[in-house]
Amino acid sequence: MQITSGMVKELREKTGAGLMDCKAALTASDGDMEAAIDHLRTKGLAAAAKKSSRIASEGSSAPTWRGTPGRLSR
C-alpha cells in the first residue's frame, strides 16, 4: 500500500511520535492505522525498557526559592 503524507500526519497527530517513526510504523503495518499505533507502542516500550537500565549516578538538583519565581540549581 502507498503511504501518503496525510497518513503520516494523522498518525503523528494521534501519537506524537516522530516523522520517520510514523512512516516506518505505517510501512510495517501496510498502512493500517491501528496496527501502526500498536507498533509504535511496542517500539516505545522496548526503548523505555532499554533506557530504564541506565543509572543516574552523577549530579544532583535541588529546588531553591528566592523571591517569587522558583528555580532548580545543580
N, CA, C and O atoms as a Tripos MOL2 file, in Angstrom:
@<TRIPOS>MOLECULE
protein
  296   295    74     0     0
PROTEIN
NO_CHARGES

@<TRIPOS>ATOM
      1 N           0.8370   -1.1800    0.0000 N.3       1 MET1
      2 CA          0.0000    0.0000    0.0000 C.3       1 MET1
      3 C           0.8840    1.2460    0.0000 C.2       1 MET1
      4 O           1.9450    1.2620    0.6250 O.2       1 MET1
      5 N           0.4530    2.2580   -0.6840 N.am      2 GLN2
      6 CA          1.1750    3.5210   -0.7610 C.3       2 GLN2
      7 C           0.9420    4.3220    0.5240 C.2       2 GLN2
      8 O          -0.2040    4.5510    0.9090 O.2       2 GLN2
      9 N           2.0040    4.7430    1.1780 N.am      3 ILE3
     10 CA          1.9150    5.5420    2.3970 C.3       3 ILE3
     11 C           1.9620    7.0110    1.9870 C.2       3 ILE3
     12 O           2.9420    7.4590    1.3920 O.2       3 ILE3
     13 N           0.9060    7.7600    2.3020 N.am      4 THR4
     14 CA          0.8370    9.1670    1.9200 C.3       4 THR4
     15 C           1.2690   10.0520    3.0820 C.2       4 THR4
     16 O           1.3100    9.6220    4.2340 O.2       4 THR4
     17 N           1.5880   11.2890    2.7530 N.am      5 SER5
     18 CA          1.9870   12.2320    3.8020 C.3       5 SER5
     19 C           0.8170   12.5420    4.7340 C.2       5 SER5
     20 O           1.0220   12.8480    5.9090 O.2       5 SER5
     21 N          -0.3960   12.4660    4.2170 N.am      6 GLY6
     22 CA         -1.5800   12.6730    5.0600 C.3       6 GLY6
     23 C          -1.7210   11.5880    6.1150 C.2       6 GLY6
     24 O          -2.1050   11.8610    7.2520 O.2       6 GLY6
     25 N          -1.4080   10.3600    5.7340 N.am      7 MET7
     26 CA         -1.4670    9.2500    6.6920 C.3       7 MET7
     27 C          -0.4230    9.4310    7.7820 C.2       7 MET7
     28 O          -0.6980    9.2130    8.9620 O.2       7 MET7
     29 N           0.7830    9.8340    7.3770 N.am      8 VAL8
     30 CA          1.8600   10.0530    8.3430 C.3       8 VAL8
     31 C           1.4790   11.1940    9.2730 C.2       8 VAL8
     32 O           1.6970   11.1040   10.4820 O.2       8 VAL8
     33 N           0.9080   12.2730    8.7260 N.am      9 LYS9
     34 CA          0.4950   13.4160    9.5360 C.3       9 LYS9
     35 C          -0.5740   13.0150   10.5480 C.2       9 LYS9
     36 O          -0.5110   13.4170   11.7100 O.2       9 LYS9
     37 N          -1.5460   12.2310   10.1160 N.am     10 GLU10
     38 CA         -2.6150   11.7820   11.0100 C.3      10 GLU10
     39 C          -2.0580   10.9320   12.1580 C.2      10 GLU10
     40 O          -2.4680   11.0830   13.3090 O.2      10 GLU10
     41 N          -1.1240   10.0410   11.8320 N.am     11 LEU11
     42 CA         -0.5280    9.1940   12.8630 C.3      11 LEU11
     43 C           0.3030   10.0270   13.8310 C.2      11 LEU11
     44 O           0.2930    9.7730   15.0360 O.2      11 LEU11
     45 N           1.0160   11.0110   13.3180 N.am     12 ARG12
     46 CA          1.8040   11.9030   14.1820 C.3      12 ARG12
     47 C           0.9120   12.6740   15.1330 C.2      12 ARG12
     48 O           1.2550   12.8420   16.3040 O.2      12 ARG12
     49 N          -0.2370   13.1500   14.6450 N.am     13 GLU13
     50 CA         -1.1750   13.8970   15.4860 C.3      13 GLU13
     51 C          -1.7660   13.0120   16.5770 C.2      13 GLU13
     52 O          -1.9890   13.4670   17.6990 O.2      13 GLU13
     53 N          -2.0170   11.7540   16.2490 N.am     14 LYS14
     54 CA         -2.6000   10.8280   17.2260 C.3      14 LYS14
     55 C          -1.5970   10.3930   18.2810 C.2      14 LYS14
     56 O          -1.9570   10.2210   19.4460 O.2      14 LYS14
     57 N          -0.3390   10.2120   17.8830 N.am     15 THR15
     58 CA          0.6360    9.6050   18.7900 C.3      15 THR15
     59 C           1.7030   10.5580   19.2950 C.2      15 THR15
     60 O           2.2470   10.3460   20.3790 O.2      15 THR15
     61 N           2.0140   11.5920   18.5460 N.am     16 GLY16
     62 CA          3.0950   12.4890   18.9290 C.3      16 GLY16
     63 C           4.4760   11.9260   18.6190 C.2      16 GLY16
     64 O           5.4810   12.4760   19.0680 O.2      16 GLY16
     65 N           4.5350   10.8520   17.8680 N.am     17 ALA17
     66 CA          5.8110   10.2270   17.5120 C.3      17 ALA17
     67 C           6.4740   11.0130   16.3760 C.2      17 ALA17
     68 O           5.8430   11.8600   15.7430 O.2      17 ALA17
     69 N           7.7340   10.7250   16.1310 N.am     18 GLY18
     70 CA          8.4820   11.4040   15.0870 C.3      18 GLY18
     71 C           8.0450   10.9920   13.6900 C.2      18 GLY18
     72 O           7.3910    9.9680   13.4930 O.2      18 GLY18
     73 N           8.4220   11.8100   12.7410 N.am     19 LEU19
     74 CA          8.0140   11.6010   11.3460 C.3      19 LEU19
     75 C           8.4820   10.2570   10.8030 C.2      19 LEU19
     76 O           7.6860    9.4940   10.2560 O.2      19 LEU19
     77 N           9.7570    9.9690   10.9490 N.am     20 MET20
     78 CA         10.2860    8.7230   10.3980 C.3      20 MET20
     79 C           9.7730    7.4950   11.1540 C.2      20 MET20
     80 O           9.5870    6.4320   10.5620 O.2      20 MET20
     81 N           9.5450    7.6440   12.4680 N.am     21 ASP21
     82 CA          8.9640    6.5340   13.2300 C.3      21 ASP21
     83 C           7.5560    6.2230   12.7420 C.2      21 ASP21
     84 O           7.1830    5.0580   12.6020 O.2      21 ASP21
     85 N           6.7760    7.2710   12.4850 N.am     22 CYS22
     86 CA          5.4150    7.0620   11.9760 C.3      22 CYS22
     87 C           5.4260    6.4290   10.5930 C.2      22 CYS22
     88 O           4.6300    5.5340   10.3090 O.2      22 CYS22
     89 N           6.3180    6.8880    9.7420 N.am     23 LYS23
     90 CA          6.3970    6.3200    8.3930 C.3      23 LYS23
     91 C           6.8100    4.8520    8.4450 C.2      23 LYS23
     92 O           6.2580    4.0210    7.7230 O.2      23 LYS23
     93 N           7.7910    4.5330    9.3100 N.am     24 ALA24
     94 CA          8.2350    3.1470    9.4360 C.3      24 ALA24
     95 C           7.1200    2.2600   10.0010 C.2      24 ALA24
     96 O           6.9500    1.1200    9.5680 O.2      24 ALA24
     97 N           6.3690    2.7860   10.9610 N.am     25 ALA25
     98 CA          5.2710    2.0060   11.5470 C.3      25 ALA25
     99 C           4.1790    1.7590   10.5230 C.2      25 ALA25
    100 O           3.6350    0.6570   10.4550 O.2      25 ALA25
    101 N           3.8470    2.7650    9.7250 N.am     26 LEU26
    102 CA          2.8310    2.5860    8.6880 C.3      26 LEU26
    103 C           3.3010    1.6160    7.6130 C.2      26 LEU26
    104 O           2.5090    0.8260    7.0990 O.2      26 LEU26
    105 N           4.5710    1.6700    7.2750 N.am     27 THR27
    106 CA          5.1090    0.7410    6.2890 C.3      27 THR27
    107 C           5.0730   -0.6860    6.8220 C.2      27 THR27
    108 O           4.7040   -1.6110    6.0990 O.2      27 THR27
    109 N           5.4560   -0.8680    8.0850 N.am     28 ALA28
    110 CA          5.4570   -2.2090    8.6910 C.3      28 ALA28
    111 C           4.0520   -2.7710    8.8320 C.2      28 ALA28
    112 O           3.8510   -3.9830    8.7520 O.2      28 ALA28
    113 N           3.0700   -1.8810    9.0440 N.am     29 SER29
    114 CA          1.6950   -2.3490    9.2240 C.3      29 SER29
    115 C           0.8870   -2.3000    7.9290 C.2      29 SER29
    116 O          -0.3240   -2.5160    7.9500 O.2      29 SER29
    117 N           1.5410   -2.0210    6.8100 N.am     30 ASP30
    118 CA          0.9090   -1.9710    5.4920 C.3      30 ASP30
    119 C          -0.2300   -0.9580    5.4510 C.2      30 ASP30
    120 O          -1.2680   -1.2060    4.8370 O.2      30 ASP30
    121 N          -0.0290    0.1860    6.1090 N.am     31 GLY31
    122 CA         -0.9980    1.2670    6.0500 C.3      31 GLY31
    123 C          -2.1290    1.1880    7.0490 C.2      31 GLY31
    124 O          -2.9870    2.0710    7.0630 O.2      31 GLY31
    125 N          -2.1660    0.1670    7.8850 N.am     32 ASP32
    126 CA         -3.2320    0.0310    8.8790 C.3      32 ASP32
    127 C          -2.9030    0.9330   10.0740 C.2      32 ASP32
    128 O          -1.8940    0.7360   10.7520 O.2      32 ASP32
    129 N          -3.7690    1.9240   10.3220 N.am     33 MET33
    130 CA         -3.5170    2.9270   11.3440 C.3      33 MET33
    131 C          -3.4450    2.3220   12.7460 C.2      33 MET33
    132 O          -2.5310    2.6410   13.5060 O.2      33 MET33
    133 N          -4.3830    1.4650   13.0910 N.am     34 GLU34
    134 CA         -4.4030    0.8600   14.4300 C.3      34 GLU34
    135 C          -3.1840   -0.0380   14.6610 C.2      34 GLU34
    136 O          -2.6020   -0.0330   15.7460 O.2      34 GLU34
    137 N          -2.8090   -0.7950   13.6560 N.am     35 ALA35
    138 CA         -1.6250   -1.6470   13.7750 C.3      35 ALA35
    139 C          -0.3630   -0.8030   13.8910 C.2      35 ALA35
    140 O           0.5790   -1.1810   14.5870 O.2      35 ALA35
    141 N          -0.3450    0.3440   13.2070 N.am     36 ALA36
    142 CA          0.8100    1.2400   13.3040 C.3      36 ALA36
    143 C           0.9250    1.8290   14.7070 C.2      36 ALA36
    144 O           2.0290    1.9810   15.2320 O.2      36 ALA36
    145 N          -0.2140    2.1600   15.3130 N.am     37 ILE37
    146 CA         -0.2040    2.6750   16.6880 C.3      37 ILE37
    147 C           0.3190    1.6070   17.6370 C.2      37 ILE37
    148 O           1.1230    1.9040   18.5210 O.2      37 ILE37
    149 N          -0.1260    0.3730   17.4640 N.am     38 ASP38
    150 CA          0.3760   -0.7310   18.2940 C.3      38 ASP38
    151 C           1.8770   -0.9300   18.0900 C.2      38 ASP38
    152 O           2.6110   -1.1820   19.0450 O.2      38 ASP38
    153 N           2.3260   -0.8150   16.8450 N.am     39 HIS39
    154 CA          3.7460   -0.9600   16.5390 C.3      39 HIS39
    155 C           4.5560    0.1160   17.2670 C.2      39 HIS39
    156 O           5.6050   -0.1760   17.8420 O.2      39 HIS39
    157 N           4.0710    1.3530   17.2410 N.am     40 LEU40
    158 CA          4.7680    2.4400   17.9320 C.3      40 LEU40
    159 C           4.7830    2.2220   19.4420 C.2      40 LEU40
    160 O           5.7730    2.5270   20.1080 O.2      40 LEU40
    161 N           3.6870    1.6940   19.9800 N.am     41 ARG41
    162 CA          3.6400    1.4120   21.4240 C.3      41 ARG41
    163 C           4.6760    0.3680   21.8190 C.2      41 ARG41
    164 O           5.4040    0.5470   22.7950 O.2      41 ARG41
    165 N           4.7400   -0.7160   21.0640 N.am     42 THR42
    166 CA          5.6980   -1.7710   21.4120 C.3      42 THR42
    167 C           7.1270   -1.2780   21.2300 C.2      42 THR42
    168 O           8.0090   -1.6210   22.0160 O.2      42 THR42
    169 N           7.3560   -0.4760   20.1980 N.am     43 LYS43
    170 CA          8.6860    0.0810   19.9850 C.3      43 LYS43
    171 C           9.0360    1.0380   21.1130 C.2      43 LYS43
    172 O          10.1720    1.0520   21.5880 O.2      43 LYS43
    173 N           8.0770    1.8310   21.5400 N.am     44 GLY44
    174 CA          8.2960    2.7680   22.6380 C.3      44 GLY44
    175 C           8.5570    2.0620   23.9490 C.2      44 GLY44
    176 O           9.4040    2.5010   24.7280 O.2      44 GLY44
    177 N           7.8470    0.9750   24.2110 N.am     45 LEU45
    178 CA          8.0670    0.2070   25.4330 C.3      45 LEU45
    179 C           9.4400   -0.4310   25.4290 C.2      45 LEU45
    180 O          10.1050   -0.4940   26.4630 O.2      45 LEU45
    181 N           9.8690   -0.9070   24.2620 N.am     46 ALA46
    182 CA         11.2000   -1.5110   24.1590 C.3      46 ALA46
    183 C          12.2750   -0.4550   24.3950 C.2      46 ALA46
    184 O          13.2710   -0.7230   25.0660 O.2      46 ALA46
    185 N          12.0790    0.7370   23.8490 N.am     47 ALA47
    186 CA         13.0530    1.8180   24.0430 C.3      47 ALA47
    187 C          13.0740    2.2620   25.5000 C.2      47 ALA47
    188 O          14.1390    2.5460   26.0490 O.2      47 ALA47
    189 N          11.9030    2.3240   26.1280 N.am     48 ALA48
    190 CA         11.8330    2.7290   27.5320 C.3      48 ALA48
    191 C          12.5010    1.6900   28.4270 C.2      48 ALA48
    192 O          13.1770    2.0420   29.3940 O.2      48 ALA48
    193 N          12.3140    0.4130   28.1080 N.am     49 ALA49
    194 CA         12.9490   -0.6380   28.8940 C.3      49 ALA49
    195 C          14.4630   -0.5760   28.7620 C.2      49 ALA49
    196 O          15.1850   -0.8160   29.7300 O.2      49 ALA49
    197 N          14.9410   -0.2570   27.5720 N.am     50 LYS50
    198 CA         16.3780   -0.1520   27.3540 C.3      50 LYS50
    199 C          16.9480    1.0260   28.1570 C.2      50 LYS50
    200 O          18.0440    0.9220   28.7060 O.2      50 LYS50
    201 N          16.2310    2.1190   28.2270 N.am     51 LYS51
    202 CA         16.7030    3.2970   28.9460 C.3      51 LYS51
    203 C          16.5570    3.1400   30.4530 C.2      51 LYS51
    204 O          17.2920    3.7770   31.2080 O.2      51 LYS51
    205 N          15.6260    2.3060   30.9080 N.am     52 SER52
    206 CA         15.3930    2.1760   32.3450 C.3      52 SER52
    207 C          16.5540    1.5100   33.0660 C.2      52 SER52
    208 O          16.6760    1.6340   34.2850 O.2      52 SER52
    209 N          17.4030    0.8080   32.3370 N.am     53 SER53
    210 CA         18.5290    0.1490   32.9790 C.3      53 SER53
    211 C          19.6850    1.1110   33.2480 C.2      53 SER53
    212 O          20.6510    0.7430   33.9150 O.2      53 SER53
    213 N          19.5960    2.3260   32.7410 N.am     54 ARG54
    214 CA         20.6470    3.3130   32.9730 C.3      54 ARG54
    215 C          20.5970    3.8290   34.4060 C.2      54 ARG54
    216 O          19.5300    3.9010   35.0160 O.2      54 ARG54
    217 N          21.7490    4.1820   34.9250 N.am     55 ILE55
    218 CA         21.8340    4.6870   36.2870 C.3      55 ILE55
    219 C          22.2530    6.1500   36.2420 C.2      55 ILE55
    220 O          23.2320    6.5070   35.5860 O.2      55 ILE55
    221 N          21.5110    6.9810   36.9370 N.am     56 ALA56
    222 CA         21.8720    8.3950   37.0450 C.3      56 ALA56
    223 C          22.7040    8.5510   38.3140 C.2      56 ALA56
    224 O          22.1620    8.8070   39.3900 O.2      56 ALA56
    225 N          24.0100    8.3980   38.1870 N.am     57 SER57
    226 CA         24.8640    8.3940   39.3730 C.3      57 SER57
    227 C          25.6100    9.7020   39.5910 C.2      57 SER57
    228 O          26.2770    9.8640   40.6130 O.2      57 SER57
    229 N          25.5120   10.6280   38.6600 N.am     58 GLU58
    230 CA         26.2330   11.8780   38.8150 C.3      58 GLU58
    231 C          25.2680   13.0510   38.8720 C.2      58 GLU58
    232 O          24.2200   13.0540   38.2250 O.2      58 GLU58
    233 N          25.6460   14.0430   39.6600 N.am     59 GLY59
    234 CA         24.8810   15.2800   39.7260 C.3      59 GLY59
    235 C          23.7080   15.1850   40.6700 C.2      59 GLY59
    236 O          23.2900   14.1020   41.0780 O.2      59 GLY59
    237 N          23.1970   16.3300   41.0000 N.am     60 SER60
    238 CA         22.0100   16.4150   41.8370 C.3      60 SER60
    239 C          21.3110   17.7250   41.5240 C.2      60 SER60
    240 O          21.9050   18.6300   40.9400 O.2      60 SER60
    241 N          20.0780   17.8210   41.9030 N.am     61 SER61
    242 CA         19.3430   19.0650   41.7110 C.3      61 SER61
    243 C          18.5190   19.3200   42.9620 C.2      61 SER61
    244 O          18.0370   18.3900   43.6080 O.2      61 SER61
    245 N          18.3670   20.5830   43.2880 N.am     62 ALA62
    246 CA         17.6050   20.9690   44.4650 C.3      62 ALA62
    247 C          16.8080   22.2230   44.1400 C.2      62 ALA62
    248 O          17.3390   23.1490   43.5250 O.2      62 ALA62
    249 N          15.5410   22.2680   44.5430 N.am     63 PRO63
    250 CA         14.7450   23.4700   44.2860 C.3      63 PRO63
    251 C          15.1590   24.5920   45.2360 C.2      63 PRO63
    252 O          15.4170   24.3570   46.4170 O.2      63 PRO63
    253 N          15.2180   25.7930   44.7140 N.am     64 THR64
    254 CA         15.5080   26.9580   45.5510 C.3      64 THR64
    255 C          14.5110   28.0570   45.2270 C.2      64 THR64
    256 O          14.1100   28.2290   44.0760 O.2      64 THR64
    257 N          14.1220   28.7870   46.2340 N.am     65 TRP65
    258 CA         13.1980   29.9030   46.0470 C.3      65 TRP65
    259 C          13.8150   31.1450   46.6600 C.2      65 TRP65
    260 O          14.1070   31.1980   47.8550 O.2      65 TRP65
    261 N          14.0010   32.1130   45.8340 N.am     66 ARG66
    262 CA         14.4690   33.4210   46.2930 C.3      66 ARG66
    263 C          13.5400   34.4410   45.6650 C.2      66 ARG66
    264 O          13.6460   34.7400   44.4750 O.2      66 ARG66
    265 N          12.6720   34.9510   46.4300 N.am     67 GLY67
    266 CA         11.6600   35.8320   45.8650 C.3      67 GLY67
    267 C          10.4970   34.9990   45.3400 C.2      67 GLY67
    268 O          10.2160   33.9290   45.8790 O.2      67 GLY67
    269 N           9.8360   35.4570   44.3290 N.am     68 THR68
    270 CA          8.6410   34.7940   43.8090 C.3      68 THR68
    271 C           8.9560   33.5910   42.9120 C.2      68 THR68
    272 O           8.4290   32.5090   43.1750 O.2      68 THR68
    273 N           9.7850   33.7190   41.8690 N.am     69 PRO69
    274 CA          9.9700   32.5710   40.9700 C.3      69 PRO69
    275 C          10.8570   31.4800   41.5850 C.2      69 PRO69
    276 O          11.8120   31.7730   42.3050 O.2      69 PRO69
    277 N          10.5290   30.2350   41.2920 N.am     70 GLY70
    278 CA         11.3470   29.1170   41.7540 C.3      70 GLY70
    279 C          12.2990   28.6940   40.6560 C.2      70 GLY70
    280 O          12.0710   28.9990   39.4860 O.2      70 GLY70
    281 N          13.3600   27.9980   41.0180 N.am     71 ARG71
    282 CA         14.3170   27.5140   40.0270 C.3      71 ARG71
    283 C          14.9790   26.2540   40.5490 C.2      71 ARG71
    284 O          14.9510   25.9750   41.7480 O.2      71 ARG71
    285 N          15.5670   25.5030   39.6510 N.am     72 LEU72
    286 CA         16.3470   24.3170   40.0130 C.3      72 LEU72
    287 C          17.8150   24.6380   39.8360 C.2      72 LEU72
    288 O          18.2220   25.1930   38.8150 O.2      72 LEU72
    289 N          18.6020   24.2880   40.8270 N.am     73 SER73
    290 CA         20.0380   24.5190   40.7110 C.3      73 SER73
    291 C          20.7650   23.1870   40.8610 C.2      73 SER73
    292 O          20.3090   22.2890   41.5700 O.2      73 SER73
    293 N          21.8970   23.0770   40.1860 N.am     74 ARG74
    294 CA         22.6760   21.8520   40.2640 C.3      74 ARG74
    295 C          23.9470   22.1060   41.0160 C.2      74 ARG74
    296 O          24.7520   21.1930   41.1940 O.2      74 ARG74
@<TRIPOS>BOND
     1     1     2 1
     2     2     3 1
     3     3     4 2
     4     3     5 am
     5     5     6 1
     6     6     7 1
     7     7     8 2
     8     7     9 am
     9     9    10 1
    10    10    11 1
    11    11    12 2
    12    11    13 am
    13    13    14 1
    14    14    15 1
    15    15    16 2
    16    15    17 am
    17    17    18 1
    18    18    19 1
    19    19    20 2
    20    19    21 am
    21    21    22 1
    22    22    23 1
    23    23    24 2
    24    23    25 am
    25    25    26 1
    26    26    27 1
    27    27    28 2
    28    27    29 am
    29    29    30 1
    30    30    31 1
    31    31    32 2
    32    31    33 am
    33    33    34 1
    34    34    35 1
    35    35    36 2
    36    35    37 am
    37    37    38 1
    38    38    39 1
    39    39    40 2
    40    39    41 am
    41    41    42 1
    42    42    43 1
    43    43    44 2
    44    43    45 am
    45    45    46 1
    46    46    47 1
    47    47    48 2
    48    47    49 am
    49    49    50 1
    50    50    51 1
    51    51    52 2
    52    51    53 am
    53    53    54 1
    54    54    55 1
    55    55    56 2
    56    55    57 am
    57    57    58 1
    58    58    59 1
    59    59    60 2
    60    59    61 am
    61    61    62 1
    62    62    63 1
    63    63    64 2
    64    63    65 am
    65    65    66 1
    66    66    67 1
    67    67    68 2
    68    67    69 am
    69    69    70 1
    70    70    71 1
    71    71    72 2
    72    71    73 am
    73    73    74 1
    74    74    75 1
    75    75    76 2
    76    75    77 am
    77    77    78 1
    78    78    79 1
    79    79    80 2
    80    79    81 am
    81    81    82 1
    82    82    83 1
    83    83    84 2
    84    83    85 am
    85    85    86 1
    86    86    87 1
    87    87    88 2
    88    87    89 am
    89    89    90 1
    90    90    91 1
    91    91    92 2
    92    91    93 am
    93    93    94 1
    94    94    95 1
    95    95    96 2
    96    95    97 am
    97    97    98 1
    98    98    99 1
    99    99   100 2
   100    99   101 am
   101   101   102 1
   102   102   103 1
   103   103   104 2
   104   103   105 am
   105   105   106 1
   106   106   107 1
   107   107   108 2
   108   107   109 am
   109   109   110 1
   110   110   111 1
   111   111   112 2
   112   111   113 am
   113   113   114 1
   114   114   115 1
   115   115   116 2
   116   115   117 am
   117   117   118 1
   118   118   119 1
   119   119   120 2
   120   119   121 am
   121   121   122 1
   122   122   123 1
   123   123   124 2
   124   123   125 am
   125   125   126 1
   126   126   127 1
   127   127   128 2
   128   127   129 am
   129   129   130 1
   130   130   131 1
   131   131   132 2
   132   131   133 am
   133   133   134 1
   134   134   135 1
   135   135   136 2
   136   135   137 am
   137   137   138 1
   138   138   139 1
   139   139   140 2
   140   139   141 am
   141   141   142 1
   142   142   143 1
   143   143   144 2
   144   143   145 am
   145   145   146 1
   146   146   147 1
   147   147   148 2
   148   147   149 am
   149   149   150 1
   150   150   151 1
   151   151   152 2
   152   151   153 am
   153   153   154 1
   154   154   155 1
   155   155   156 2
   156   155   157 am
   157   157   158 1
   158   158   159 1
   159   159   160 2
   160   159   161 am
   161   161   162 1
   162   162   163 1
   163   163   164 2
   164   163   165 am
   165   165   166 1
   166   166   167 1
   167   167   168 2
   168   167   169 am
   169   169   170 1
   170   170   171 1
   171   171   172 2
   172   171   173 am
   173   173   174 1
   174   174   175 1
   175   175   176 2
   176   175   177 am
   177   177   178 1
   178   178   179 1
   179   179   180 2
   180   179   181 am
   181   181   182 1
   182   182   183 1
   183   183   184 2
   184   183   185 am
   185   185   186 1
   186   186   187 1
   187   187   188 2
   188   187   189 am
   189   189   190 1
   190   190   191 1
   191   191   192 2
   192   191   193 am
   193   193   194 1
   194   194   195 1
   195   195   196 2
   196   195   197 am
   197   197   198 1
   198   198   199 1
   199   199   200 2
   200   199   201 am
   201   201   202 1
   202   202   203 1
   203   203   204 2
   204   203   205 am
   205   205   206 1
   206   206   207 1
   207   207   208 2
   208   207   209 am
   209   209   210 1
   210   210   211 1
   211   211   212 2
   212   211   213 am
   213   213   214 1
   214   214   215 1
   215   215   216 2
   216   215   217 am
   217   217   218 1
   218   218   219 1
   219   219   220 2
   220   219   221 am
   221   221   222 1
   222   222   223 1
   223   223   224 2
   224   223   225 am
   225   225   226 1
   226   226   227 1
   227   227   228 2
   228   227   229 am
   229   229   230 1
   230   230   231 1
   231   231   232 2
   232   231   233 am
   233   233   234 1
   234   234   235 1
   235   235   236 2
   236   235   237 am
   237   237   238 1
   238   238   239 1
   239   239   240 2
   240   239   241 am
   241   241   242 1
   242   242   243 1
   243   243   244 2
   244   243   245 am
   245   245   246 1
   246   246   247 1
   247   247   248 2
   248   247   249 am
   249   249   250 1
   250   250   251 1
   251   251   252 2
   252   251   253 am
   253   253   254 1
   254   254   255 1
   255   255   256 2
   256   255   257 am
   257   257   258 1
   258   258   259 1
   259   259   260 2
   260   259   261 am
   261   261   262 1
   262   262   263 1
   263   263   264 2
   264   263   265 am
   265   265   266 1
   266   266   267 1
   267   267   268 2
   268   267   269 am
   269   269   270 1
   270   270   271 1
   271   271   272 2
   272   271   273 am
   273   273   274 1
   274   274   275 1
   275   275   276 2
   276   275   277 am
   277   277   278 1
   278   278   279 1
   279   279   280 2
   280   279   281 am
   281   281   282 1
   282   282   283 1
   283   283   284 2
   284   283   285 am
   285   285   286 1
   286   286   287 1
   287   287   288 2
   288   287   289 am
   289   289   290 1
   290   290   291 1
   291   291   292 2
   292   291   293 am
   293   293   294 1
   294   294   295 1
   295   295   296 2
@<TRIPOS>SUBSTRUCTURE
     1 MET1         2 RESIDUE 1 A MET
     2 GLN2         6 RESIDUE 1 A GLN
     3 ILE3        10 RESIDUE 1 A ILE
     4 THR4        14 RESIDUE 1 A THR
     5 SER5        18 RESIDUE 1 A SER
     6 GLY6        22 RESIDUE 1 A GLY
     7 MET7        26 RESIDUE 1 A MET
     8 VAL8        30 RESIDUE 1 A VAL
     9 LYS9        34 RESIDUE 1 A LYS
    10 GLU10       38 RESIDUE 1 A GLU
    11 LEU11       42 RESIDUE 1 A LEU
    12 ARG12       46 RESIDUE 1 A ARG
    13 GLU13       50 RESIDUE 1 A GLU
    14 LYS14       54 RESIDUE 1 A LYS
    15 THR15       58 RESIDUE 1 A THR
    16 GLY16       62 RESIDUE 1 A GLY
    17 ALA17       66 RESIDUE 1 A ALA
    18 GLY18       70 RESIDUE 1 A GLY
    19 LEU19       74 RESIDUE 1 A LEU
    20 MET20       78 RESIDUE 1 A MET
    21 ASP21       82 RESIDUE 1 A ASP
    22 CYS22       86 RESIDUE 1 A CYS
    23 LYS23       90 RESIDUE 1 A LYS
    24 ALA24       94 RESIDUE 1 A ALA
    25 ALA25       98 RESIDUE 1 A ALA
    26 LEU26      102 RESIDUE 1 A LEU
    27 THR27      106 RESIDUE 1 A THR
    28 ALA28      110 RESIDUE 1 A ALA
    29 SER29      114 RESIDUE 1 A SER
    30 ASP30      118 RESIDUE 1 A ASP
    31 GLY31      122 RESIDUE 1 A GLY
    32 ASP32      126 RESIDUE 1 A ASP
    33 MET33      130 RESIDUE 1 A MET
    34 GLU34      134 RESIDUE 1 A GLU
    35 ALA35      138 RESIDUE 1 A ALA
    36 ALA36      142 RESIDUE 1 A ALA
    37 ILE37      146 RESIDUE 1 A ILE
    38 ASP38      150 RESIDUE 1 A ASP
    39 HIS39      154 RESIDUE 1 A HIS
    40 LEU40      158 RESIDUE 1 A LEU
    41 ARG41      162 RESIDUE 1 A ARG
    42 THR42      166 RESIDUE 1 A THR
    43 LYS43      170 RESIDUE 1 A LYS
    44 GLY44      174 RESIDUE 1 A GLY
    45 LEU45      178 RESIDUE 1 A LEU
    46 ALA46      182 RESIDUE 1 A ALA
    47 ALA47      186 RESIDUE 1 A ALA
    48 ALA48      190 RESIDUE 1 A ALA
    49 ALA49      194 RESIDUE 1 A ALA
    50 LYS50      198 RESIDUE 1 A LYS
    51 LYS51      202 RESIDUE 1 A LYS
    52 SER52      206 RESIDUE 1 A SER
    53 SER53      210 RESIDUE 1 A SER
    54 ARG54      214 RESIDUE 1 A ARG
    55 ILE55      218 RESIDUE 1 A ILE
    56 ALA56      222 RESIDUE 1 A ALA
    57 SER57      226 RESIDUE 1 A SER
    58 GLU58      230 RESIDUE 1 A GLU
    59 GLY59      234 RESIDUE 1 A GLY
    60 SER60      238 RESIDUE 1 A SER
    61 SER61      242 RESIDUE 1 A SER
    62 ALA62      246 RESIDUE 1 A ALA
    63 PRO63      250 RESIDUE 1 A PRO
    64 THR64      254 RESIDUE 1 A THR
    65 TRP65      258 RESIDUE 1 A TRP
    66 ARG66      262 RESIDUE 1 A ARG
    67 GLY67      266 RESIDUE 1 A GLY
    68 THR68      270 RESIDUE 1 A THR
    69 PRO69      274 RESIDUE 1 A PRO
    70 GLY70      278 RESIDUE 1 A GLY
    71 ARG71      282 RESIDUE 1 A ARG
    72 LEU72      286 RESIDUE 1 A LEU
    73 SER73      290 RESIDUE 1 A SER
    74 ARG74      294 RESIDUE 1 A ARG
